[in-house]
Structures are given as C-alpha cells and as structure tokens.
Amino acid sequence: MLQLNTDSLYQVMRDFHILTKIRIVIFDSEFRDLLAYPHERQPFCELLRKTPEGEARCKASDINGCIQCSKSKGLVTYRCHAGLTEVVVPIIDKNEVLAYVMFGQIIPKESCDSAKNKIREAYPQYEKEIEQIPVKSGQELGAAVTVLRAITAYMMTNRW
C-alpha cells in the first residue's frame, strides 16, 4: 500500500503550481485522488463535474489516462473527453505502478483557437469558464513534464 509524506509532497506540489499555474494530482493504483494542488479544479472542469454524466465522463478520462500510463510504464499525454490536455506519469517501484501523478486541464497554445472552438461547440453555456482555461506553449508543457518527472523520482528517492 502506498503511504505518502503528505506535508513534504504537498509543498512540492504547491511549488509546482506556483511555477507552472497548472493543477497537479496524485492518484493511487485504484485511480482514487490522494492529493491535489490546488484542491479546486478549473471552473470549467468543476462545472462539468457537477452533473452525473460529466462526473462519470471526467472520471473515465482520468482512469483511461492512468491505464495507458500503467501499460506503457511511462509518461502519457492525452486529451480528456472535453478536449483539454492532461499528462500522467507513473510512480513505479520494483516494476510495479504504485500511483500516478497527473497535471492538466490545459489547452496547448499551438492549437488554442481550434481547441477552444471545439469546446465552445460542445459546451456553449460555459463561455466564461472556457476563457479561463490555462493555455500553455509546447515549451512550457515540456518544462512542466521535466519537473514532473523530477518530482516522481524525488518522491521515490526520499520514500515519500
């Protein structure tokens, strides 16, 4: 069973968010949220999850991303059902996936206009919230991935 040093880990997650402005979440091997920073989701995602259908679709996207990650035993970048980009990295010990670290709820800058248009078509009632979704360049995403990999290695090295 995975046990976390939540105080130390929460501080690192908070610092990741301060640097990137991207939400980060840790899921256990059963795909349950263990820790997130910030705790609140993006307003767009929060509204989607307020409906039973939206909650089910969002959870299914998270689980599918983690399953892909588990199969590859490596980083996976994917689009959730609503069209937002998310990244998930496994936490592995002795070739066993113990947990997953995920960040996301963002739109890539390089495809921002088309991505937002598709989201608007599907969810026209959330125009204000769609405009609040963070937009990150490929370079910013790459840097966030590098930091995320370092966090997972640091977690295992320090037995957090």
N, C-alpha and C positions, 0 to 999 in steps of 0.2 A: 504494500500500500504506500502511496506517495504521501509523504509528510513534508510540509513546506515551512520554512522560516519566513512567515508572512511579513514580519516587520522589515527585514532586510529586503525581501523581494518587492514589497510594496514601494519602498523608497526607490529602488532601481526602476520600477515601472513608472513611478511618478516622474523621475528624471527623464526617462524615455519620452514621456508625453510632453514634458516641458520643451525638450529639444525638437520633437517632430510634430507636435499637435495632433498626434494620431493615437486613438484609443488602443489599448493592449489588454488582452485577456488570456488567462491560463485556464485550460480545460483539463480535467483528469482523463484517464483512459476510457472512462464511460461517457465522455463528452459532456460532463457537467461543469458549469462555471465554478472555478475555485476562487479566483481573484481577478479583479479588473481595475484598471485606472484609465480614465476616471470611471467611477461606477456607472454614471449615466451614459446612455448611448446617444448618438447623434439624434437631434429632434426628428429627422425623417425616419430613422430606424425605430425610434420609440413609438411614433405614431403607427407604423406598420405592425409592430408587435402588440398593439392594443386590441387588435381583432384576433379571434381564434385562428382564422385562416392565415393571417400574417405571421402570427407567432409560430404556427406549425411550419410555414414555408421558411422562415428565418432559421429556426432550429434545424430543419432538414439541410439547409445550405451549410450551416456550421458543421454538422455531422458529416456531410459528404466531403467537405474540405479536409476534415480530420482523417477520414477514412482514406482518401487519396494520399495524404501525408503518411499515414501508417503503412500503406502498401509500398510507397517509394522510399520510406525511411529518410526522406529529405524534404526540403522546402517546397511548398506548393503555393502558387499564386492562382487565384480563381475569381470569377465573378459570382456574386450571390444572385439569388432569384430576382432581386430588384435591380441588378445591374451595377452594384458597387464592387470595387476591387478589394479583395482581402488576401492576406498572406498568412500561412500557417507553417510552423516549424516544429518538428517532434523533439521531445526531451527523451533521450534514449540512454538506457543503462544496460549493459550486458546484452545488447541487441534486442532489448525489449522496450517498446514505447510506453513510457510511464505517464506522459502528459503531452499537451500541445500548448504552444504559445502562438497566439494569433493577434494580428493587428489588421486594422482596415476601416471599413466604412468610408472609403475614399473614392475619388474619381481621378483617373490619370489625366494630367494636363494635356497630353498629346491628343487625347480623344474627348476632351471635355465637352465641346459643343454637341457632338453626336450622342455622347452618353447621356447628357442632361436632357436632350430632346427625347430620347427613348424613355427615360424615366418619367418625364412630363406626360408623355403619351399614356403611359400606364397608370400614373398617379397625378392627374391634373389638379386634384384638390389639395396637393401638398406643395404648391409652387414656392411658397416662402421657405419651407423646410429644405426643399431641393437646392435652393440657392445657398443654404448654409453648409452643405456637404463639403468637406475639405477637398481641395484639388491639389495634387502633388505631381511634380515632374518625375520623369523616369529616373533622373539623377537623385532626387530626394527619396524615392522609393528604394533605390539601390542602397543608399546610405542607411536607411531605416532597416533594411534587410541585414546589412553588415552588423549593425548594432544589435539587432535581434539575435543573430547567431552568436554574438559575443555574450549576450545575456544568458542564453541557454547553456553555453559552455561554462560560464561563470557559475551558474546555478549548480551544475553537476560537480565542478571542481570544489566548490565550497559546501557541497552536500546540503543545499538549501531545500 
